[in-house]
Amino acid sequence: MNDWETPDDVRLSPRERVALLIIEAELRQDRRLVHRMRATHGRSRRRRGPWLPLAFLLLACASVFTAVVGIRTSDPWLLWCFALLWPLTLLQGFRLLCRATRRRPPSGGVTPWL
């Protein structure tokens, strides 16, 4: 099938072809629309990997470990490590929560965390 045929093998008249080309050119100039179309197309094609939940779990375990050991030993280096890890853990947890609550088109399934 070429660009000028529809699935039913109906050909467009020259006037309709020109009108269609003008409409397509105007739509390509709309940067927001092009960006949204690319973002939607990219999201539907790629499957999200388990990296965000995995990063959150590792950061949470490291934060809890450094907090507990730092408090028990009163080692300032461990407490500073906790102070650096905790904001990163909160950020990843917030991103994971946003992913889980993001609106998706109804697909008939349950919203996956991964």
N, C-alpha and C positions, 0 to 999 in steps of 0.2 A: 504494500500500500504506500503510495507516495503522499506528499504533503497536501495535495489538492483533492484527494478522494476521501470520502467518508467510509465507514465500514460497509455501507450498503452500496458502494460503488456509484454514489451520486456525485457528480462533478459540480463544482462551484462556478458561477459565472464570473467573468473578469471583474465586474463591478463588486461582487461579493468578495472576491479574492483581495482586491484593493482595500475594501473596508476592513476585512480581517487583518491584513497586514498593518493597517493604521492602528487598530485596537491593540494588537500585540506589541507594536512599538511603544505605544503610550504606557502599556502595562510594564514593559521592561524598564522604563524610565522611573517608575515609582520604586525608589530604593527600599522603603519600608516593606512593601509587598514582596519584593525580591528576597529581602532578608528573612521575612517570615516564611516564605515558601521554602527556602533552603533549610531553615531551622526545622520546620515541620517534616520535610523530606528526610533530613538527616536523622531525626529522632526516631522516625518510624523504621528506618533501615537498620540502624545499629542497635545491638543489644547492650545494655549497660553491664559492665563487668562488676565483680564483687569488691572492687577496690575501696569504695567509700565505706561500706559497712565494716570491711576488714580493717581499714585505717582507724575507724572509730573504736573498734574493739581493742586494737593494739594500743592506741593512745589511752583509752580508759584503763586498761590493765597497767600500763606503765605509770599513769598518774596515781592510781590507787597504791601501787607498790612503792613509789617514791614518797608519797605522803605518809604511809604507815611506817616505813623504815626511817624516813627523815624525822618523824616525830619521836619514834622510839629511841633513836640514837642521838638526836639533837645535832645532827651533822648539817651545817649550813649549806653544803654543796647539794645534798639531796633535797633540801627544802627549796633551793633555787631551781633545781631541775623540775620540781613539782610546779613552781611558779611559772616556769616556761611551758610545761606540758599542759597545764590545766586550760589556758585559753584556747590552745589548739584543739583540745578535746571538745570543748564547748562549741567551737566553730564547726567541727566535723559533725557533732551531734545535731546542731541546728540545720546543717545542710542535709543530713539524712532525714530529719523530720520534714523539711520542706519537700524533699523528693517523695516522701510517703504521702503527703497531703496534697500534692500538685493535682490539679484537675486534668483528667484525661478523657478523651472521648469514650463513651460507653462501649465497652467491648464485650460485655457479658461476663467478665471475669473479675476476680478479686485484685485489688491494687497490690502489686508485688513490692516488697521492700528492696529486693535486689535488682 
